[in-house]
Amino acid sequence: RSSQNARQEKAAARETIAPLKKRAAEEEARLEKLNGILERLDKTLADPNLYADIARAAKLNKERAALVEAIATSEEKWLSLLEKLENADRVD
């Protein structure tokens, strides 16, 4: 009976951990995508010819600022999920 309870507790822990793992993986993928976009945008912004079109350069700089903010938010969310996951693993 004790081993059955242990199995049930482990199954319950897995049910708690699985959605956290999925959300953490999704957030990590989002973070990688956003960082890829930032890398491409930075290459565009590094081109001196871009600044011949001041309006376009300003628009891309605004997009970059919003992207950096989105990355920071995503990273905070991802780290929070990893922390929750680590704490859930300890309970098991």
C-alpha positions in Angstrom: 0.0 0.0 0.0 2.8 2.4 0.8 4.4 1.9 -2.6 1.0 2.5 -4.2 0.8 5.9 -2.4 4.3 6.7 -3.5 3.4 6.0 -7.1 0.2 8.1 -6.8 2.2 11.0 -5.3 4.8 10.7 -8.1 2.0 10.7 -10.7 0.4 13.8 -9.1 3.8 15.5 -9.2 4.2 14.7 -12.9 0.8 16.1 -13.6 1.9 19.4 -11.9 5.4 19.4 -13.6 4.3 18.5 -17.1 2.4 21.8 -17.8 5.2 23.8 -16.3 7.8 22.1 -18.5 5.6 22.7 -21.5 5.1 26.4 -20.7 8.8 26.8 -20.0 9.7 25.2 -23.3 7.2 27.4 -25.2 8.6 30.6 -23.5 12.2 29.5 -24.3 11.2 29.0 -27.9 9.6 32.5 -27.9 12.7 34.0 -26.4 14.9 32.4 -29.0 12.7 33.7 -31.8 12.7 37.2 -30.4 16.5 37.1 -30.0 16.8 36.0 -33.6 14.6 38.9 -34.7 16.7 41.3 -32.6 19.9 40.0 -34.2 18.6 40.6 -37.7 17.3 44.0 -36.7 20.6 45.0 -35.2 22.4 44.0 -38.5 20.0 46.2 -40.4 20.5 49.1 -37.9 24.3 48.7 -38.3 24.1 49.5 -42.0 25.1 53.2 -42.4 23.0 53.4 -45.6 19.9 53.0 -43.5 20.2 56.4 -42.0 19.7 58.1 -45.4 16.0 57.3 -44.7 15.6 58.9 -41.3 12.0 58.0 -41.0 12.7 54.3 -41.6 15.7 54.4 -39.2 13.5 55.9 -36.5 10.8 53.3 -37.1 13.3 50.5 -36.8 14.8 52.0 -33.6 11.3 52.1 -32.1 10.7 48.5 -33.1 14.0 47.6 -31.5 13.1 49.2 -28.2 9.8 47.4 -28.2 11.5 44.1 -29.0 14.1 44.6 -26.2 11.2 45.1 -23.8 9.4 42.0 -25.1 12.6 40.0 -24.6 13.0 41.2 -21.1 9.4 40.3 -20.3 9.7 36.9 -21.9 13.0 36.2 -20.1 11.4 37.1 -16.7 8.5 34.8 -17.5 10.8 31.9 -18.6 13.0 32.3 -15.5 9.9 32.3 -13.2 8.7 29.1 -14.9 12.1 27.5 -14.4 12.0 28.4 -10.7 8.5 27.0 -10.3 9.7 23.9 -12.1 12.7 23.5 -9.9 10.6 24.0 -6.8 8.0 21.4 -8.0 10.9 18.9 -8.7 12.1 19.3 -5.1 8.6 18.3 -3.8 8.9 15.0 -5.7 
